[in-house]
Amino acid sequence: MVYSTDPDFNPDDFIEKEEAETLPPEKQNLRVLLDRKNRKGKTVTLITGFEGKESDLQDLGRTLKGICGAGGSSKNGEILIQGDFRERIIEYLHKNGYTQTKKSGG
């Protein structure tokens, strides 16, 4: 039990939320795009729209970074890969069942 004198305190904010189950690859609606905003002019490939567990996102991000031979990060349903690897990433995702993956912008 948690007690607080803060009138705006909501104990539900501190209850751990159960992660959503990861959708199978064929139901994932991923978007692959090039991004330069707020990156000091550096280009990154951004994969958005992943729905599922953070651990599954991390695994996919790790795999994509290895395929591209580049650094990056994975969090909040997005995977960021340093450099322009759109074609390579889309090719890999389509081969591995992510059939709804689309290239956005540029």
MODELLER restraints for C-alpha pairs under 7 A, 6 or more apart:
rsr = mdl.restraints
at = mdl.atoms
rsr.add(forms.Gaussian(group=physical.xy_distance, feature=features.Distance(at['CA:19:A'], at['CA:53:A']), mean=5.76, stdev=0.5))
rsr.add(forms.Gaussian(group=physical.xy_distance, feature=features.Distance(at['CA:20:A'], at['CA:52:A']), mean=5.29, stdev=0.5))
rsr.add(forms.Gaussian(group=physical.xy_distance, feature=features.Distance(at['CA:20:A'], at['CA:53:A']), mean=6.11, stdev=0.5))
rsr.add(forms.Gaussian(group=physical.xy_distance, feature=features.Distance(at['CA:21:A'], at['CA:52:A']), mean=5.17, stdev=0.5))
rsr.add(forms.Gaussian(group=physical.xy_distance, feature=features.Distance(at['CA:21:A'], at['CA:53:A']), mean=6.16, stdev=0.5))
rsr.add(forms.Gaussian(group=physical.xy_distance, feature=features.Distance(at['CA:22:A'], at['CA:51:A']), mean=5.95, stdev=0.5))
rsr.add(forms.Gaussian(group=physical.xy_distance, feature=features.Distance(at['CA:22:A'], at['CA:52:A']), mean=3.48, stdev=0.5))
rsr.add(forms.Gaussian(group=physical.xy_distance, feature=features.Distance(at['CA:22:A'], at['CA:53:A']), mean=5.50, stdev=0.5))
rsr.add(forms.Gaussian(group=physical.xy_distance, feature=features.Distance(at['CA:23:A'], at['CA:51:A']), mean=6.24, stdev=0.5))
rsr.add(forms.Gaussian(group=physical.xy_distance, feature=features.Distance(at['CA:23:A'], at['CA:52:A']), mean=6.04, stdev=0.5))
rsr.add(forms.Gaussian(group=physical.xy_distance, feature=features.Distance(at['CA:25:A'], at['CA:97:A']), mean=5.37, stdev=0.5))
rsr.add(forms.Gaussian(group=physical.xy_distance, feature=features.Distance(at['CA:25:A'], at['CA:98:A']), mean=4.65, stdev=0.5))
rsr.add(forms.Gaussian(group=physical.xy_distance, feature=features.Distance(at['CA:26:A'], at['CA:97:A']), mean=5.42, stdev=0.5))
rsr.add(forms.Gaussian(group=physical.xy_distance, feature=features.Distance(at['CA:26:A'], at['CA:98:A']), mean=4.89, stdev=0.5))
rsr.add(forms.Gaussian(group=physical.xy_distance, feature=features.Distance(at['CA:26:A'], at['CA:99:A']), mean=5.45, stdev=0.5))
rsr.add(forms.Gaussian(group=physical.xy_distance, feature=features.Distance(at['CA:26:A'], at['CA:100:A']), mean=6.57, stdev=0.5))
rsr.add(forms.Gaussian(group=physical.xy_distance, feature=features.Distance(at['CA:28:A'], at['CA:50:A']), mean=6.36, stdev=0.5))
rsr.add(forms.Gaussian(group=physical.xy_distance, feature=features.Distance(at['CA:28:A'], at['CA:51:A']), mean=6.78, stdev=0.5))
rsr.add(forms.Gaussian(group=physical.xy_distance, feature=features.Distance(at['CA:28:A'], at['CA:98:A']), mean=6.42, stdev=0.5))
rsr.add(forms.Gaussian(group=physical.xy_distance, feature=features.Distance(at['CA:28:A'], at['CA:100:A']), mean=6.54, stdev=0.5))
rsr.add(forms.Gaussian(group=physical.xy_distance, feature=features.Distance(at['CA:29:A'], at['CA:49:A']), mean=5.91, stdev=0.5))
rsr.add(forms.Gaussian(group=physical.xy_distance, feature=features.Distance(at['CA:29:A'], at['CA:50:A']), mean=6.98, stdev=0.5))
rsr.add(forms.Gaussian(group=physical.xy_distance, feature=features.Distance(at['CA:29:A'], at['CA:100:A']), mean=5.33, stdev=0.5))
rsr.add(forms.Gaussian(group=physical.xy_distance, feature=features.Distance(at['CA:29:A'], at['CA:101:A']), mean=5.88, stdev=0.5))
rsr.add(forms.Gaussian(group=physical.xy_distance, feature=features.Distance(at['CA:30:A'], at['CA:47:A']), mean=6.52, stdev=0.5))
rsr.add(forms.Gaussian(group=physical.xy_distance, feature=features.Distance(at['CA:30:A'], at['CA:48:A']), mean=5.63, stdev=0.5))
rsr.add(forms.Gaussian(group=physical.xy_distance, feature=features.Distance(at['CA:30:A'], at['CA:49:A']), mean=4.83, stdev=0.5))
rsr.add(forms.Gaussian(group=physical.xy_distance, feature=features.Distance(at['CA:30:A'], at['CA:50:A']), mean=6.09, stdev=0.5))
rsr.add(forms.Gaussian(group=physical.xy_distance, feature=features.Distance(at['CA:30:A'], at['CA:100:A']), mean=6.64, stdev=0.5))
rsr.add(forms.Gaussian(group=physical.xy_distance, feature=features.Distance(at['CA:30:A'], at['CA:101:A']), mean=4.67, stdev=0.5))
rsr.add(forms.Gaussian(group=physical.xy_distance, feature=features.Distance(at['CA:30:A'], at['CA:102:A']), mean=6.50, stdev=0.5))
rsr.add(forms.Gaussian(group=physical.xy_distance, feature=features.Distance(at['CA:31:A'], at['CA:47:A']), mean=5.53, stdev=0.5))
rsr.add(forms.Gaussian(group=physical.xy_distance, feature=features.Distance(at['CA:31:A'], at['CA:48:A']), mean=5.25, stdev=0.5))
rsr.add(forms.Gaussian(group=physical.xy_distance, feature=features.Distance(at['CA:31:A'], at['CA:49:A']), mean=6.38, stdev=0.5))
rsr.add(forms.Gaussian(group=physical.xy_distance, feature=features.Distance(at['CA:31:A'], at['CA:101:A']), mean=5.77, stdev=0.5))
rsr.add(forms.Gaussian(group=physical.xy_distance, feature=features.Distance(at['CA:31:A'], at['CA:102:A']), mean=5.10, stdev=0.5))
rsr.add(forms.Gaussian(group=physical.xy_distance, feature=features.Distance(at['CA:31:A'], at['CA:103:A']), mean=5.83, stdev=0.5))
rsr.add(forms.Gaussian(group=physical.xy_distance, feature=features.Distance(at['CA:31:A'], at['CA:104:A']), mean=6.10, stdev=0.5))
rsr.add(forms.Gaussian(group=physical.xy_distance, feature=features.Distance(at['CA:32:A'], at['CA:45:A']), mean=6.88, stdev=0.5))
rsr.add(forms.Gaussian(group=physical.xy_distance, feature=features.Distance(at['CA:32:A'], at['CA:46:A']), mean=5.70, stdev=0.5))
rsr.add(forms.Gaussian(group=physical.xy_distance, feature=features.Distance(at['CA:32:A'], at['CA:47:A']), mean=4.56, stdev=0.5))
rsr.add(forms.Gaussian(group=physical.xy_distance, feature=features.Distance(at['CA:32:A'], at['CA:48:A']), mean=6.65, stdev=0.5))
rsr.add(forms.Gaussian(group=physical.xy_distance, feature=features.Distance(at['CA:32:A'], at['CA:86:A']), mean=6.36, stdev=0.5))
rsr.add(forms.Gaussian(group=physical.xy_distance, feature=features.Distance(at['CA:32:A'], at['CA:102:A']), mean=6.20, stdev=0.5))
rsr.add(forms.Gaussian(group=physical.xy_distance, feature=features.Distance(at['CA:32:A'], at['CA:103:A']), mean=4.84, stdev=0.5))
rsr.add(forms.Gaussian(group=physical.xy_distance, feature=features.Distance(at['CA:32:A'], at['CA:104:A']), mean=5.85, stdev=0.5))
rsr.add(forms.Gaussian(group=physical.xy_distance, feature=features.Distance(at['CA:33:A'], at['CA:45:A']), mean=5.73, stdev=0.5))
rsr.add(forms.Gaussian(group=physical.xy_distance, feature=features.Distance(at['CA:33:A'], at['CA:46:A']), mean=5.26, stdev=0.5))
rsr.add(forms.Gaussian(group=physical.xy_distance, feature=features.Distance(at['CA:33:A'], at['CA:47:A']), mean=6.56, stdev=0.5))
rsr.add(forms.Gaussian(group=physical.xy_distance, feature=features.Distance(at['CA:33:A'], at['CA:86:A']), mean=6.83, stdev=0.5))
rsr.add(forms.Gaussian(group=physical.xy_distance, feature=features.Distance(at['CA:33:A'], at['CA:103:A']), mean=6.01, stdev=0.5))
rsr.add(forms.Gaussian(group=physical.xy_distance, feature=features.Distance(at['CA:33:A'], at['CA:104:A']), mean=5.08, stdev=0.5))
rsr.add(forms.Gaussian(group=physical.xy_distance, feature=features.Distance(at['CA:33:A'], at['CA:105:A']), mean=6.10, stdev=0.5))
rsr.add(forms.Gaussian(group=physical.xy_distance, feature=features.Distance(at['CA:34:A'], at['CA:43:A']), mean=6.84, stdev=0.5))
rsr.add(forms.Gaussian(group=physical.xy_distance, feature=features.Distance(at['CA:34:A'], at['CA:44:A']), mean=5.84, stdev=0.5))
rsr.add(forms.Gaussian(group=physical.xy_distance, feature=features.Distance(at['CA:34:A'], at['CA:45:A']), mean=4.71, stdev=0.5))
rsr.add(forms.Gaussian(group=physical.xy_distance, feature=features.Distance(at['CA:34:A'], at['CA:46:A']), mean=6.05, stdev=0.5))
rsr.add(forms.Gaussian(group=physical.xy_distance, feature=features.Distance(at['CA:34:A'], at['CA:84:A']), mean=6.76, stdev=0.5))
rsr.add(forms.Gaussian(group=physical.xy_distance, feature=features.Distance(at['CA:34:A'], at['CA:106:A']), mean=6.96, stdev=0.5))
rsr.add(forms.Gaussian(group=physical.xy_distance, feature=features.Distance(at['CA:35:A'], at['CA:43:A']), mean=5.90, stdev=0.5))
rsr.add(forms.Gaussian(group=physical.xy_distance, feature=features.Distance(at['CA:35:A'], at['CA:44:A']), mean=5.35, stdev=0.5))
rsr.add(forms.Gaussian(group=physical.xy_distance, feature=features.Distance(at['CA:35:A'], at['CA:45:A']), mean=6.22, stdev=0.5))
rsr.add(forms.Gaussian(group=physical.xy_distance, feature=features.Distance(at['CA:35:A'], at['CA:46:A']), mean=6.58, stdev=0.5))
rsr.add(forms.Gaussian(group=physical.xy_distance, feature=features.Distance(at['CA:36:A'], at['CA:42:A']), mean=5.86, stdev=0.5))
rsr.add(forms.Gaussian(group=physical.xy_distance, feature=features.Distance(at['CA:36:A'], at['CA:43:A']), mean=4.99, stdev=0.5))
rsr.add(forms.Gaussian(group=physical.xy_distance, feature=features.Distance(at['CA:36:A'], at['CA:44:A']), mean=6.49, stdev=0.5))
rsr.add(forms.Gaussian(group=physical.xy_distance, feature=features.Distance(at['CA:43:A'], at['CA:82:A']), mean=6.63, stdev=0.5))
rsr.add(forms.Gaussian(group=physical.xy_distance, feature=features.Distance(at['CA:43:A'], at['CA:83:A']), mean=5.25, stdev=0.5))
rsr.add(forms.Gaussian(group=physical.xy_distance, feature=features.Distance(at['CA:43:A'], at['CA:84:A']), mean=6.48, stdev=0.5))
rsr.add(forms.Gaussian(group=physical.xy_distance, feature=features.Distance(at['CA:44:A'], at['CA:80:A']), mean=6.50, stdev=0.5))
rsr.add(forms.Gaussian(group=physical.xy_distance, feature=features.Distance(at['CA:44:A'], at['CA:81:A']), mean=5.58, stdev=0.5))
rsr.add(forms.Gaussian(group=physical.xy_distance, feature=features.Distance(at['CA:44:A'], at['CA:82:A']), mean=4.53, stdev=0.5))
rsr.add(forms.Gaussian(group=physical.xy_distance, feature=features.Distance(at['CA:44:A'], at['CA:83:A']), mean=4.65, stdev=0.5))
rsr.add(forms.Gaussian(group=physical.xy_distance, feature=features.Distance(at['CA:44:A'], at['CA:84:A']), mean=5.97, stdev=0.5))
rsr.add(forms.Gaussian(group=physical.xy_distance, feature=features.Distance(at['CA:45:A'], at['CA:80:A']), mean=5.84, stdev=0.5))
rsr.add(forms.Gaussian(group=physical.xy_distance, feature=features.Distance(at['CA:45:A'], at['CA:81:A']), mean=5.09, stdev=0.5))
rsr.add(forms.Gaussian(group=physical.xy_distance, feature=features.Distance(at['CA:45:A'], at['CA:82:A']), mean=6.34, stdev=0.5))
rsr.add(forms.Gaussian(group=physical.xy_distance, feature=features.Distance(at['CA:45:A'], at['CA:83:A']), mean=6.10, stdev=0.5))
rsr.add(forms.Gaussian(group=physical.xy_distance, feature=features.Distance(at['CA:45:A'], at['CA:84:A']), mean=5.51, stdev=0.5))
rsr.add(forms.Gaussian(group=physical.xy_distance, feature=features.Distance(at['CA:45:A'], at['CA:85:A']), mean=6.20, stdev=0.5))
rsr.add(forms.Gaussian(group=physical.xy_distance, feature=features.Distance(at['CA:45:A'], at['CA:86:A']), mean=6.31, stdev=0.5))
rsr.add(forms.Gaussian(group=physical.xy_distance, feature=features.Distance(at['CA:46:A'], at['CA:78:A']), mean=6.93, stdev=0.5))
rsr.add(forms.Gaussian(group=physical.xy_distance, feature=features.Distance(at['CA:46:A'], at['CA:79:A']), mean=5.82, stdev=0.5))
rsr.add(forms.Gaussian(group=physical.xy_distance, feature=features.Distance(at['CA:46:A'], at['CA:80:A']), mean=4.73, stdev=0.5))
rsr.add(forms.Gaussian(group=physical.xy_distance, feature=features.Distance(at['CA:46:A'], at['CA:81:A']), mean=6.46, stdev=0.5))
rsr.add(forms.Gaussian(group=physical.xy_distance, feature=features.Distance(at['CA:47:A'], at['CA:78:A']), mean=5.59, stdev=0.5))
rsr.add(forms.Gaussian(group=physical.xy_distance, feature=features.Distance(at['CA:47:A'], at['CA:79:A']), mean=5.01, stdev=0.5))
rsr.add(forms.Gaussian(group=physical.xy_distance, feature=features.Distance(at['CA:47:A'], at['CA:80:A']), mean=6.44, stdev=0.5))
rsr.add(forms.Gaussian(group=physical.xy_distance, feature=features.Distance(at['CA:48:A'], at['CA:77:A']), mean=6.26, stdev=0.5))
rsr.add(forms.Gaussian(group=physical.xy_distance, feature=features.Distance(at['CA:48:A'], at['CA:78:A']), mean=4.64, stdev=0.5))
rsr.add(forms.Gaussian(group=physical.xy_distance, feature=features.Distance(at['CA:48:A'], at['CA:79:A']), mean=6.63, stdev=0.5))
rsr.add(forms.Gaussian(group=physical.xy_distance, feature=features.Distance(at['CA:49:A'], at['CA:77:A']), mean=6.04, stdev=0.5))
rsr.add(forms.Gaussian(group=physical.xy_distance, feature=features.Distance(at['CA:49:A'], at['CA:78:A']), mean=6.76, stdev=0.5))
rsr.add(forms.Gaussian(group=physical.xy_distance, feature=features.Distance(at['CA:50:A'], at['CA:77:A']), mean=4.86, stdev=0.5))
rsr.add(forms.Gaussian(group=physical.xy_distance, feature=features.Distance(at['CA:50:A'], at['CA:78:A']), mean=6.57, stdev=0.5))
rsr.add(forms.Gaussian(group=physical.xy_distance, feature=features.Distance(at['CA:51:A'], at['CA:77:A']), mean=6.41, stdev=0.5))
rsr.add(forms.Gaussian(group=physical.xy_distance, feature=features.Distance(at['CA:57:A'], at['CA:74:A']), mean=6.52, stdev=0.5))
rsr.add(forms.Gaussian(group=physical.xy_distance, feature=features.Distance(at['CA:57:A'], at['CA:77:A']), mean=6.87, stdev=0.5))
rsr.add(forms.Gaussian(group=physical.xy_distance, feature=features.Distance(at['CA:58:A'], at['CA:74:A']), mean=5.59, stdev=0.5))
rsr.add(forms.Gaussian(group=physical.xy_distance, feature=features.Distance(at['CA:61:A'], at['CA:73:A']), mean=6.94, stdev=0.5))
rsr.add(forms.Gaussian(group=physical.xy_distance, feature=features.Distance(at['CA:61:A'], at['CA:74:A']), mean=5.74, stdev=0.5))
rsr.add(forms.Gaussian(group=physical.xy_distance, feature=features.Distance(at['CA:61:A'], at['CA:79:A']), mean=5.77, stdev=0.5))
rsr.add(forms.Gaussian(group=physical.xy_distance, feature=features.Distance(at['CA:64:A'], at['CA:89:A']), mean=6.82, stdev=0.5))
rsr.add(forms.Gaussian(group=physical.xy_distance, feature=features.Distance(at['CA:65:A'], at['CA:71:A']), mean=5.96, stdev=0.5))
rsr.add(forms.Gaussian(group=physical.xy_distance, feature=features.Distance(at['CA:65:A'], at['CA:72:A']), mean=6.67, stdev=0.5))
rsr.add(forms.Gaussian(group=physical.xy_distance, feature=features.Distance(at['CA:65:A'], at['CA:81:A']), mean=6.42, stdev=0.5))
rsr.add(forms.Gaussian(group=physical.xy_distance, feature=features.Distance(at['CA:68:A'], at['CA:85:A']), mean=6.76, stdev=0.5))
rsr.add(forms.Gaussian(group=physical.xy_distance, feature=features.Distance(at['CA:70:A'], at['CA:81:A']), mean=6.57, stdev=0.5))
rsr.add(forms.Gaussian(group=physical.xy_distance, feature=features.Distance(at['CA:70:A'], at['CA:82:A']), mean=5.97, stdev=0.5))
rsr.add(forms.Gaussian(group=physical.xy_distance, feature=features.Distance(at['CA:71:A'], at['CA:81:A']), mean=5.98, stdev=0.5))
rsr.add(forms.Gaussian(group=physical.xy_distance, feature=features.Distance(at['CA:71:A'], at['CA:82:A']), mean=5.62, stdev=0.5))
rsr.add(forms.Gaussian(group=physical.xy_distance, feature=features.Distance(at['CA:72:A'], at['CA:80:A']), mean=5.16, stdev=0.5))
rsr.add(forms.Gaussian(group=physical.xy_distance, feature=features.Distance(at['CA:72:A'], at['CA:81:A']), mean=4.36, stdev=0.5))
rsr.add(forms.Gaussian(group=physical.xy_distance, feature=features.Distance(at['CA:72:A'], at['CA:82:A']), mean=5.54, stdev=0.5))
rsr.add(forms.Gaussian(group=physical.xy_distance, feature=features.Distance(at['CA:73:A'], at['CA:79:A']), mean=5.87, stdev=0.5))
rsr.add(forms.Gaussian(group=physical.xy_distance, feature=features.Distance(at['CA:73:A'], at['CA:80:A']), mean=5.22, stdev=0.5))
rsr.add(forms.Gaussian(group=physical.xy_distance, feature=features.Distance(at['CA:73:A'], at['CA:81:A']), mean=6.78, stdev=0.5))
rsr.add(forms.Gaussian(group=physical.xy_distance, feature=features.Distance(at['CA:74:A'], at['CA:80:A']), mean=6.25, stdev=0.5))
rsr.add(forms.Gaussian(group=physical.xy_distance, feature=features.Distance(at['CA:90:A'], at['CA:101:A']), mean=6.92, stdev=0.5))
